[in-house]
Amino acid sequence: VGCQGAALGSRAGFIDRLQPSYVFAPIDVIVAIHAVLTSLAHRFADAGLELHADLPPKSLLIQGEERRLQQLFVNLLENALRYTDRGGQVRVHVQQERGNALIVIEDSTPGVPDEKLSRLFERFYRIETSRSRSSGGSGLGLAICLHIVHAHRGSIHAEASPLGGVRIVMTLPLPP
């Protein structure tokens, strides 16, 4: 995507110009998540975090773009890695539910105040608590996740995790 020498007026405008095109194909969500978990496992161990995965033994095929789905899972797991206290845990759970692949990624403390959970997917939004450490990013990661999920005709939201942190719940439709 080229900007043809034009100055970018804002970061939001730049992101709008980068709207990716998607080429959908049958993708096994389990394989995609497993690949990302495997690639990040050593980083979780180095950070002193337990990483638990509850993945079904059978395939869950969706129509999707593998690279974008891996980006989605990496962004979400990187957030959990970055913002979960040492000694904590991150859990990934996947199951088939009502014609969807249901994917839940949750972490332990610290959490996000309930009134701020609904804003987590806004562009450039950053929490001004311990979950927004100096190592935090630009506030684009979760906005990109929202875009990827919507492009796959799914849904995503954040809620409080029973582990004390944040619970991200996604659905991606399975083909009929």
Backbone as a printed PyTorch tensor [residue, N CA C, xyz], in Angstrom:
tensor([[[  0.8570,  -1.1700,   0.0000],
         [  0.0000,   0.0000,   0.0000],
         [  0.8960,   1.2230,   0.0000]],

        [[  0.7760,   2.0350,  -0.9770],
         [  1.6220,   3.2210,  -1.0650],
         [  0.8680,   4.4590,  -0.6660]],

        [[  1.6070,   5.4260,  -0.1860],
         [  1.0020,   6.7010,   0.2050],
         [  1.2640,   7.7670,  -0.8450]],

        [[  1.9540,   7.4250,  -1.9220],
         [  2.2170,   8.2940,  -3.0510],
         [  2.8120,   9.6270,  -2.6320]],

        [[  3.7140,   9.5730,  -1.6430],
         [  4.4290,  10.7730,  -1.2330],
         [  3.6310,  11.7350,  -0.3980]],

        [[  2.3740,  11.4660,  -0.1410],
         [  1.5560,  12.3770,   0.6470],
         [  1.9080,  12.2460,   2.1190]],

        [[  1.8950,  13.3590,   2.7940],
         [  2.1340,  13.3330,   4.2380],
         [  0.9210,  12.7180,   4.9150]],

        [[  1.1830,  11.9560,   5.9590],
         [  0.0970,  11.3340,   6.7000],
         [ -0.3780,  12.2910,   7.7780]],

        [[ -1.6650,  12.6080,   7.7370],
         [ -2.2100,  13.5610,   8.6830],
         [ -2.3140,  13.0300,  10.0960]],

        [[ -2.5730,  11.7610,  10.2600],
         [ -2.6980,  11.1780,  11.5940],
         [ -2.4230,   9.6920,  11.5140]],

        [[ -2.1240,   9.1330,  12.6690],
         [ -1.9140,   7.6830,  12.7070],
         [ -3.1920,   6.9530,  12.3350]],

        [[ -4.3370,   7.4560,  12.7480],
         [ -5.6040,   6.8010,  12.4220],
         [ -5.8090,   6.7900,  10.9090]],

        [[ -5.5090,   7.8930,  10.2310],
         [ -5.6370,   7.9400,   8.7800],
         [ -4.7240,   6.9480,   8.1010]],

        [[ -3.5290,   6.8150,   8.6370],
         [ -2.5800,   5.8440,   8.0950],
         [ -3.1250,   4.4340,   8.2150]],

        [[ -3.6880,   4.1000,   9.3790],
         [ -4.2540,   2.7600,   9.5770],
         [ -5.4150,   2.5420,   8.6200]],

        [[ -6.2430,   3.5500,   8.4110],
         [ -7.3660,   3.4100,   7.4870],
         [ -6.8810,   3.0740,   6.0770]],

        [[ -5.7290,   3.6050,   5.6650],
         [ -5.1960,   3.3450,   4.3380],
         [ -4.6220,   1.9320,   4.2130]],

        [[ -4.3910,   1.2860,   5.3360],
         [ -3.7830,  -0.0410,   5.3250],
         [ -4.8030,  -1.1720,   5.4400]],

        [[ -6.0440,  -0.9020,   5.1330],
         [ -7.0550,  -1.9440,   5.2310],
         [ -6.6460,  -3.1280,   4.3650]],

        [[ -6.3730,  -4.2620,   5.0020],
         [ -5.8830,  -5.4030,   4.2330],
         [ -6.9920,  -6.0500,   3.4150]],

        [[ -6.5860,  -6.6680,   2.3230],
         [ -7.5480,  -7.4720,   1.5820],
         [ -7.4120,  -8.8880,   2.1200]],

        [[ -8.5040,  -9.5760,   2.1580],
         [ -8.5380, -10.9210,   2.7140],
         [ -8.8380, -11.9240,   1.6120]],

        [[ -8.1030, -13.0090,   1.6180],
         [ -8.3510, -14.1170,   0.7130],
         [ -8.6880, -15.3070,   1.6030]],

        [[ -9.9620, -15.6800,   1.6100],
         [-10.4370, -16.7190,   2.5100],
         [-10.2450, -18.1090,   1.9240]],

        [[ -9.8860, -19.0350,   2.8020],
         [ -9.7140, -20.4450,   2.4620],
         [-10.0660, -21.2390,   3.7160]],

        [[-10.2950, -22.5310,   3.5840],
         [-10.5480, -23.3330,   4.7880],
         [ -9.3010, -23.3330,   5.6890]],

        [[ -9.5000, -22.9630,   6.9460],
         [ -8.4190, -22.8840,   7.9350],
         [ -8.8630, -23.6580,   9.1740]],

        [[ -7.9750, -24.4720,   9.6870],
         [ -8.2390, -25.1630,  10.9500],
         [ -7.7870, -24.2430,  12.0800]],

        [[ -8.7430, -23.7280,  12.8330],
         [ -8.4490, -22.8050,  13.9230],
         [ -7.5470, -23.4740,  14.9620]],

        [[ -7.7460, -24.7430,  15.2020],
         [ -6.9440, -25.4630,  16.2010],
         [ -5.4720, -25.4760,  15.7880]],

        [[ -5.2110, -25.7700,  14.5290],
         [ -3.8320, -25.8000,  14.0290],
         [ -3.2070, -24.4090,  14.1180]],

        [[ -3.9690, -23.3790,  13.7520],
         [ -3.4450, -22.0030,  13.7860],
         [ -3.1000, -21.5800,  15.2090]],

        [[ -3.9890, -21.8620,  16.1560],
         [ -3.7280, -21.4880,  17.5470],
         [ -2.5610, -22.3090,  18.1030]],

        [[ -2.5490, -23.5880,  17.8100],
         [ -1.4690, -24.4460,  18.3030],
         [ -0.1090, -23.9420,  17.8110]],

        [[ -0.0260, -23.5310,  16.5530],
         [  1.2360, -23.0170,  16.0040],
         [  1.6910, -21.7680,  16.7510]],

        [[  0.7660, -20.8720,  17.0420],
         [  1.1140, -19.6450,  17.7630],
         [  1.5280, -19.9700,  19.1960]],

        [[  0.7870, -20.8570,  19.8580],
         [  1.1430, -21.2420,  21.2240],
         [  2.5400, -21.8570,  21.2800]],

        [[  2.8420, -22.7140,  20.3190],
         [  4.1590, -23.3500,  20.2700],
         [  5.2550, -22.3050,  20.0820]],

        [[  5.0070, -21.3350,  19.1980],
         [  6.0340, -20.3230,  18.9180],
         [  6.2710, -19.3800,  20.1000]],

        [[  5.2740, -19.2050,  20.9640],
         [  5.4000, -18.2710,  22.0910],
         [  5.6750, -18.9600,  23.4250]],

        [[  5.6430, -20.2800,  23.4770],
         [  5.7490, -21.0110,  24.7500],
         [  7.0010, -20.6390,  25.5350]],

        [[  8.1460, -20.5320,  24.8620],
         [  9.3880, -20.2070,  25.5760],
         [  9.3460, -18.8100,  26.1850]],

        [[  8.6770, -17.8820,  25.5270],
         [  8.5780, -16.5160,  26.0660],
         [  7.7120, -16.4840,  27.3200]],

        [[  6.6490, -17.2950,  27.3370],
         [  5.8190, -17.3750,  28.5390],
         [  6.6300, -17.9730,  29.6830]],

        [[  7.3780, -19.0260,  29.3980],
         [  8.2190, -19.6520,  30.4240],
         [  9.2590, -18.6600,  30.9390]],

        [[  9.9150, -17.9220,  30.0430],
         [ 10.9170, -16.9300,  30.4420],
         [ 10.3040, -15.8180,  31.3060]],

        [[  9.0330, -15.5190,  31.0740],
         [  8.3480, -14.4710,  31.8340],
         [  7.7790, -15.0020,  33.1500]],

        [[  7.9680, -16.2860,  33.4140],
         [  7.4590, -16.8660,  34.6520],
         [  5.9590, -17.0460,  34.6530]],

        [[  5.3960, -17.2840,  33.4730],
         [  3.9520, -17.4690,  33.3430],
         [  3.6320, -18.8920,  32.9130]],

        [[  2.5740, -19.4470,  33.5040],
         [  2.0780, -20.7460,  33.0770],
         [  1.1430, -20.5270,  31.8840]],

        [[  1.3280, -21.3270,  30.8570],
         [  0.4840, -21.2480,  29.6660],
         [ -0.2700, -22.5550,  29.5510]],

        [[ -1.5980, -22.4860,  29.6340],
         [ -2.4550, -23.6670,  29.5580],
         [ -3.2980, -23.5840,  28.2930]],

        [[ -3.4130, -24.6980,  27.6010],
         [ -4.2520, -24.7330,  26.3950],
         [ -5.2250, -25.8920,  26.5020]],

        [[ -6.4800, -25.6190,  26.2560],
         [ -7.5320, -26.6290,  26.2160],
         [ -8.1100, -26.5960,  24.8030]],

        [[ -7.5100, -27.4130,  23.9240],
         [ -7.8960, -27.4350,  22.5190],
         [ -8.5680, -28.7630,  22.2040]],

        [[ -9.6450, -28.7340,  21.4520],
         [-10.3090, -29.9970,  21.1070],
         [ -9.4230, -30.8480,  20.1960]],

        [[ -9.5930, -32.1590,  20.2620],
         [ -8.7530, -33.0420,  19.4490],
         [ -9.1090, -33.0290,  17.9660]],

        [[-10.3240, -32.5990,  17.6370],
         [-10.7130, -32.5890,  16.2270],
         [-10.5990, -31.1940,  15.6340]],

        [[-10.5500, -31.1390,  14.3320],
         [-10.4180, -29.8770,  13.6020],
         [-11.6520, -29.0090,  13.7650]],

        [[-11.4280, -27.6950,  13.7150],
         [-12.5070, -26.7090,  13.6310],
         [-12.1910, -25.8410,  12.4260]],

        [[-12.8080, -26.1660,  11.2970],
         [-12.5320, -25.4460,  10.0520],
         [-13.4330, -24.2380,   9.9160]],

        [[-12.8140, -23.1040,   9.5780],
         [-13.5570, -21.8890,   9.2520],
         [-13.0670, -21.4090,   7.8950]],

        [[-13.7960, -20.4700,   7.3210],
         [-13.3110, -19.7700,   6.1350],
         [-12.5540, -18.5570,   6.6500]],

        [[-11.2630, -18.5190,   6.4050],
         [-10.4820, -17.4250,   6.9510],
         [ -9.1820, -17.2370,   6.2140]],

        [[ -8.4490, -16.2500,   6.6580],
         [ -7.1160, -16.0130,   6.1240],
         [ -6.1240, -16.3550,   7.2240]],

        [[ -5.3030, -17.3470,   6.9680],
         [ -4.4150, -17.8900,   7.9920],
         [ -3.4770, -16.8410,   8.5790]],

        [[ -2.8570, -16.0330,   7.7340],
         [ -1.9040, -15.0390,   8.2230],
         [ -2.5840, -14.0400,   9.1630]],

        [[ -3.7700, -13.6090,   8.8200],
         [ -4.4950, -12.6400,   9.6650],
         [ -4.9380, -13.2930,  10.9700]],

        [[ -5.3790, -14.5400,  10.9030],
         [ -5.7880, -15.2260,  12.1220],
         [ -4.5930, -15.4380,  13.0500]],

        [[ -3.4520, -15.7740,  12.4910],
         [ -2.2650, -15.9160,  13.3360],
         [ -1.8850, -14.5740,  13.9500]],

        [[ -2.0100, -13.4940,  13.1810],
         [ -1.7570, -12.1570,  13.7210],
         [ -2.7030, -11.8630,  14.8880]],

        [[ -3.9580, -12.2200,  14.7350],
         [ -4.9560, -12.0480,  15.7900],
         [ -4.5230, -12.7710,  17.0590]],

        [[ -4.1790, -14.0570,  16.9310],
         [ -3.8130, -14.8460,  18.1020],
         [ -2.4990, -14.3610,  18.7130]],

        [[ -1.5440, -13.9780,  17.8860],
         [ -0.2810, -13.4450,  18.4040],
         [ -0.5400, -12.1500,  19.1700]],

        [[ -1.3150, -11.2290,  18.6150],
         [ -1.5960,  -9.9630,  19.2980],
         [ -2.2280, -10.1980,  20.6660]],

        [[ -3.2170, -11.0870,  20.7160],
         [ -3.9160, -11.3360,  21.9730],
         [ -3.0040, -12.0030,  22.9970]],

        [[ -2.2130, -12.9660,  22.5520],
         [ -1.3110, -13.6490,  23.4830],
         [ -0.1500, -12.7510,  23.9040]],

        [[  0.3150, -11.8920,  23.0040],
         [  1.3590, -10.9160,  23.3660],
         [  0.8370,  -9.9700,  24.4400]],

        [[ -0.4150,  -9.5470,  24.3340],
         [ -0.9940,  -8.6880,  25.3710],
         [ -1.0180,  -9.4110,  26.7060]],

        [[ -1.4620, -10.6610,  26.6960],
         [ -1.4880, -11.4370,  27.9390],
         [ -0.0820, -11.5890,  28.5060]],

        [[  0.8730, -11.8430,  27.6450],
         [  2.2710, -11.9880,  28.0650],
         [  2.7960, -10.6890,  28.6740]],

        [[  2.5110,  -9.5890,  28.0290],
         [  3.0210,  -8.2800,  28.4550],
         [  2.3860,  -7.8140,  29.7650]],

        [[  1.1030,  -8.0940,  29.9550],
         [  0.3840,  -7.4750,  31.0620],
         [  0.0170,  -8.4110,  32.2040]],

        [[  0.4580,  -9.6400,  32.1880],
         [  0.1690, -10.5570,  33.2870],
         [  1.3620, -10.5820,  34.2340]],

        [[  1.0740, -10.4810,  35.5270],
         [  2.1330, -10.4890,  36.5280],
         [  2.9030, -11.7990,  36.5220]],

        [[  4.2040, -11.6990,  36.7460],
         [  5.0760, -12.8690,  36.8590],
         [  4.4840, -13.8330,  37.8970]],

        [[  4.5410, -15.1170,  37.6020],
         [  3.9540, -16.1250,  38.4800],
         [  2.4930, -16.3860,  38.1670]],

        [[  1.9570, -15.6540,  37.2050],
         [  0.5550, -15.7980,  36.8370],
         [  0.3560, -16.8630,  35.7710]],

        [[ -0.8300, -16.8330,  35.1890],
         [ -1.1520, -17.8220,  34.1710],
         [ -2.0120, -17.2300,  33.0640]],

        [[ -1.9030, -17.8880,  31.9160],
         [ -2.7160, -17.5380,  30.7520],
         [ -3.3430, -18.8360,  30.2730]],

        [[ -4.6390, -18.7880,  30.0170],
         [ -5.3660, -19.9690,  29.5530],
         [ -5.9970, -19.6840,  28.1960]],

        [[ -5.9010, -20.6770,  27.3250],
         [ -6.5310, -20.6110,  26.0100],
         [ -7.4820, -21.7950,  25.9200]],

        [[ -8.7280, -21.5050,  25.6130],
         [ -9.7530, -22.5420,  25.5180],
         [-10.4690, -22.3850,  24.1780]],

        [[-10.6260, -23.4870,  23.4680],
         [-11.3340, -23.4680,  22.1860],
         [-12.3630, -24.5940,  22.1920]],

        [[-13.5420, -24.2880,  21.6880],
         [-14.5760, -25.3110,  21.5440],
         [-15.5400, -24.9000,  20.4410]],

        [[-16.3070, -25.8600,  19.9850],
         [-17.3710, -25.5780,  19.0250],
         [-18.6330, -25.2910,  19.8200]],

        [[-19.2980, -24.2010,  19.4580],
         [-20.5170, -23.8230,  20.1680],
         [-21.4800, -23.1150,  19.2230]],

        [[-22.6490, -23.6720,  19.0480],
         [-23.7200, -23.0750,  18.2360],
         [-23.2510, -22.5850,  16.8720]],

        [[-22.5720, -23.4270,  16.1110],
         [-22.1460, -23.0730,  14.7670],
         [-20.9490, -22.1440,  14.6980]],

        [[-20.2570, -21.9880,  15.8130],
         [-19.0880, -21.1080,  15.8740],
         [-17.9100, -21.8230,  16.5170]],

        [[-16.7290, -21.3430,  16.1930],
         [-15.5550, -21.6720,  16.9890],
         [-15.5260, -20.6260,  18.0930]],

        [[-15.5970, -21.0660,  19.3420],
         [-15.5280, -20.1750,  20.4950],
         [-14.0960, -20.2360,  21.0220]],

        [[-13.4430, -19.0860,  21.0770],
         [-12.0440, -18.9960,  21.5020],
         [-11.9830, -18.0300,  22.6820]],

        [[-11.4270, -18.5190,  23.7920],
         [-11.3080, -17.7050,  24.9950],
         [ -9.8440, -17.6710,  25.4070]],

        [[ -9.3250, -16.4670,  25.5880],
         [ -7.9700, -16.2660,  26.0970],
         [ -8.1190, -15.4260,  27.3500]],

        [[ -7.6610, -15.9800,  28.4780],
         [ -7.7950, -15.2380,  29.7310],
         [ -6.5050, -15.3010,  30.5200]],

        [[ -6.3060, -14.2590,  31.3330],
         [ -5.0840, -14.1860,  32.1210],
         [ -5.3960, -13.8310,  33.5620]],

        [[ -4.3710, -13.9750,  34.3930],
         [ -4.4950, -13.6120,  35.7980],
         [ -4.0960, -12.1510,  35.9810]],

        [[ -4.0130, -11.7200,  37.2000],
         [ -3.8220, -10.3130,  37.5340],
         [ -2.6100,  -9.6910,  36.8370]],

        [[ -2.7070,  -8.3780,  36.6130],
         [ -3.7510,  -7.4480,  37.0310],
         [ -4.9260,  -7.4330,  36.0530]],

        [[ -6.0220,  -6.9240,  36.5290],
         [ -7.2120,  -6.8020,  35.6980],
         [ -7.3750,  -5.3980,  35.1590]],

        [[ -8.5060,  -5.1850,  34.5330],
         [ -8.8810,  -3.8830,  33.9920],
         [-10.2110,  -3.5140,  34.6470]],

        [[-10.3640,  -2.2870,  35.1080],
         [-11.6410,  -1.8920,  35.7050],
         [-12.8090,  -2.1530,  34.7460]],

        [[-13.9160,  -2.6310,  35.2920],
         [-15.0800,  -2.9920,  34.4740],
         [-15.5000,  -1.8930,  33.5090]],

        [[-15.4480,  -0.6350,  33.9720],
         [-15.9130,   0.4700,  33.1240],
         [-14.9840,   0.7330,  31.9380]],

        [[-13.7850,   0.1560,  31.9500],
         [-12.8410,   0.3640,  30.8530],
         [-12.7660,  -0.8250,  29.8930]],

        [[-13.3470,  -1.9550,  30.2670],
         [-13.2670,  -3.1500,  29.4260],
         [-13.8550,  -2.9310,  28.0320]],

        [[-14.9610,  -2.2070,  27.9480],
         [-15.6270,  -2.0090,  26.6560],
         [-14.8140,  -1.1200,  25.7150]],

        [[-13.8180,  -0.4040,  26.2340],
         [-13.0260,   0.5060,  25.4040],
         [-11.7230,  -0.1130,  24.9100]],

        [[-11.4080,  -1.3170,  25.3440],
         [-10.1150,  -1.9170,  25.0210],
         [ -9.8510,  -2.0470,  23.5270]],

        [[-10.8860,  -2.1690,  22.7060],
         [-10.7020,  -2.3810,  21.2750],
         [-10.7260,  -1.0810,  20.4700]],

        [[-10.7890,   0.0660,  21.1590],
         [-10.7380,   1.3610,  20.4800],
         [ -9.3020,   1.6650,  20.0670]],

        [[ -9.1510,   2.2720,  18.9060],
         [ -7.8140,   2.6820,  18.4520],
         [ -7.1710,   3.6300,  19.4460]],

        [[ -5.8930,   3.3860,  19.7210],
         [ -5.0490,   4.2210,  20.5600],
         [ -5.4660,   4.2650,  22.0220]],

        [[ -6.4690,   3.4800,  22.4190],
         [ -6.8900,   3.4840,  23.8210],
         [ -5.9080,   2.6760,  24.6530]],

        [[ -5.4690,   3.2700,  25.7520],
         [ -4.5690,   2.5720,  26.6760],
         [ -5.0790,   2.7900,  28.0860]],

        [[ -5.0410,   1.7430,  28.8610],
         [ -5.4810,   1.8120,  30.2520],
         [ -4.3950,   2.5030,  31.0740]],

        [[ -4.7720,   3.3920,  31.9360],
         [ -3.8000,   4.0800,  32.7950],
         [ -3.7020,   3.3630,  34.1450]],

        [[ -3.4620,   2.0610,  34.1000],
         [ -3.2610,   1.2780,  35.3240],
         [ -2.0450,   0.4180,  35.1060]],

        [[ -1.8710,  -0.5680,  35.9590],
         [ -0.7030,  -1.4370,  35.8440],
         [ -0.7000,  -2.2420,  34.5560]],

        [[ -1.8140,  -2.3230,  33.8450],
         [ -1.8290,  -3.0440,  32.5730],
         [ -1.2810,  -2.1690,  31.4530]],

        [[ -0.9320,  -0.9310,  31.7410],
         [ -0.3690,  -0.0390,  30.7360],
         [  1.0540,   0.3430,  31.1400]],

        [[  1.8670,  -0.6370,  31.3100],
         [  3.2480,  -0.4080,  31.7280],
         [  4.0150,   0.2980,  30.6240]],

        [[  5.2090,   0.7630,  30.9870],
         [  6.0390,   1.4790,  30.0150],
         [  6.3570,   0.6130,  28.8030]],

        [[  6.2530,  -0.7080,  28.9590],
         [  6.5150,  -1.5960,  27.8300],
         [  5.2980,  -1.7230,  26.9150]],

        [[  4.2330,  -1.0150,  27.2390],
         [  3.0160,  -1.1040,  26.4480],
         [  3.1960,  -0.5620,  25.0490]],

        [[  2.2590,  -0.8890,  24.1930],
         [  2.3640,  -0.4920,  22.7970],
         [  1.6080,   0.7830,  22.5050]],

        [[  1.2330,   0.9270,  21.2560],
         [  0.6120,   2.1490,  20.7740],
         [ -0.8890,   2.2010,  21.0080]],

        [[ -1.4900,   1.0990,  21.4220],
         [ -2.9340,   1.0530,  21.5590],
         [ -3.6090,   0.6390,  20.2710]],

        [[ -2.8610,   0.0760,  19.3350],
         [ -3.4410,  -0.3820,  18.0690],
         [ -3.6890,  -1.8860,  18.0270]],

        [[ -2.9960,  -2.6570,  18.8390],
         [ -3.0610,  -4.1170,  18.7530],
         [ -4.4590,  -4.6760,  18.8590]],

        [[ -5.2230,  -4.2320,  19.8590],
         [ -6.5750,  -4.7670,  20.0280],
         [ -7.5410,  -4.2060,  18.9840]],

        [[ -7.3030,  -2.9890,  18.4970],
         [ -8.1260,  -2.4530,  17.4080],
         [ -7.9200,  -3.2870,  16.1470]],

        [[ -6.6930,  -3.7120,  15.9090],
         [ -6.4100,  -4.5910,  14.7650],
         [ -7.1040,  -5.9300,  14.9560]],

        [[ -7.0890,  -6.4420,  16.1830],
         [ -7.7790,  -7.7090,  16.4730],
         [ -9.2730,  -7.5970,  16.1600]],

        [[ -9.8710,  -6.5040,  16.5780],
         [-11.2960,  -6.2810,  16.3020],
         [-11.5490,  -6.2860,  14.7990]],

        [[-10.7070,  -5.6050,  14.0520],
         [-10.8650,  -5.5520,  12.5980],
         [-10.7610,  -6.9510,  11.9820]],

        [[ -9.7790,  -7.7260,  12.4170],
         [ -9.5880,  -9.0760,  11.8700],
         [-10.7990,  -9.9510,  12.1780]],

        [[-11.2740,  -9.9060,  13.4130],
         [-12.4370, -10.7210,  13.7900],
         [-13.6640, -10.3070,  12.9840]],

        [[-13.9030,  -9.0160,  12.8440],
         [-15.0640,  -8.5530,  12.0650],
         [-14.9350,  -8.9440,  10.5920]],

        [[-13.7230,  -8.8970,  10.0460],
         [-13.5220,  -9.3090,   8.6530],
         [-13.8470, -10.7930,   8.4620]],

        [[-13.7360, -11.5660,   9.5390],
         [-14.0750, -12.9920,   9.4960],
         [-15.5150, -13.2400,   9.9480]],

        [[-16.3260, -12.1690,  10.0210],
         [-17.7360, -12.2360,  10.4040],
         [-17.9400, -12.7850,  11.8150]],

        [[-16.9800, -12.5050,  12.6890],
         [-17.0600, -12.9800,  14.0620],
         [-17.2990, -11.8510,  15.0340]],

        [[-17.1980, -12.1900,  16.3130],
         [-17.3630, -11.1930,  17.3700],
         [-16.2370, -11.3600,  18.3850]],

        [[-15.9610, -10.2830,  19.0950],
         [-14.9260, -10.2940,  20.1240],
         [-15.3040,  -9.2740,  21.1840]],

        [[-15.0870,  -9.6350,  22.4370],
         [-15.2840,  -8.6860,  23.5280],
         [-14.3780,  -9.0680,  24.6930]],

        [[-14.2140,  -8.1250,  25.6050],
         [-13.4060,  -8.3360,  26.8060],
         [-14.3090,  -8.2810,  28.0260]],

        [[-13.9610,  -9.1040,  29.0050],
         [-14.6800,  -9.1170,  30.2740],
         [-13.6730,  -9.4720,  31.3660]],

        [[-14.1130,  -9.3570,  32.6040],
         [-13.2390,  -9.7230,  33.7140],
         [-13.0360, -11.2340,  33.7170]],

        [[-11.8110, -11.6430,  33.9620],
         [-11.4890, -13.0670,  34.0310],
         [-11.6450, -13.5670,  35.4620]],

        [[-12.1480, -14.7780,  35.6340],
         [-12.1900, -15.3540,  36.9830],
         [-10.7830, -15.5340,  37.5730]],

        [[ -9.7580, -15.4570,  36.7230],
         [ -8.3710, -15.5680,  37.1850],
         [ -7.8520, -14.2480,  37.7510]],

        [[ -8.6270, -13.1590,  37.5880],
         [ -8.2290, -11.8610,  38.1130],
         [ -7.7670, -10.8740,  37.0720]],

        [[ -7.5970, -11.3060,  35.8440],
         [ -7.1490, -10.4310,  34.7660],
         [ -8.2620, -10.1590,  33.7760]],

        [[ -7.9230, -10.2970,  32.5000],
         [ -8.8610, -10.0180,  31.4110],
         [ -9.1750, -11.3140,  30.6790]],

        [[-10.4100, -11.4340,  30.2580],
         [-10.8830, -12.5840,  29.4850],
         [-11.3610, -12.0590,  28.1420]],

        [[-10.7240, -12.5150,  27.0630],
         [-11.1350, -12.1380,  25.7020],
         [-11.9310, -13.2990,  25.1420]],

        [[-13.1390, -13.0060,  24.6730],
         [-14.0330, -14.0290,  24.1350],
         [-14.2980, -13.7050,  22.6770]],

        [[-13.9890, -14.6790,  21.8110],
         [-14.1880, -14.5180,  20.3690],
         [-15.0650, -15.6380,  19.8380]],

        [[-15.8400, -15.3170,  18.8210],
         [-16.5310, -16.3470,  18.0450],
         [-16.1780, -16.1230,  16.5770]],

        [[-15.9270, -17.2210,  15.8880],
         [-15.6990, -17.2040,  14.4500],
         [-16.6460, -18.2290,  13.8530]],

        [[-17.4620, -17.8340,  12.8600],
         [-18.4640, -18.7530,  12.3330],
         [-17.8620, -19.9430,  11.5920]],

        [[-18.4520, -21.1020,  11.8350],
         [-18.0940, -22.3010,  11.1020],
         [-18.9760, -22.3640,   9.8590]],

        [[-18.4720, -22.9440,   8.7620],
         [-19.3230, -23.0570,   7.5740],
         [-20.5280, -23.9380,   7.8500]],

        [[-21.6390, -23.6770,   7.1580],
         [-22.8410, -24.4990,   7.3840],
         [-22.6180, -25.9570,   6.9980]]])
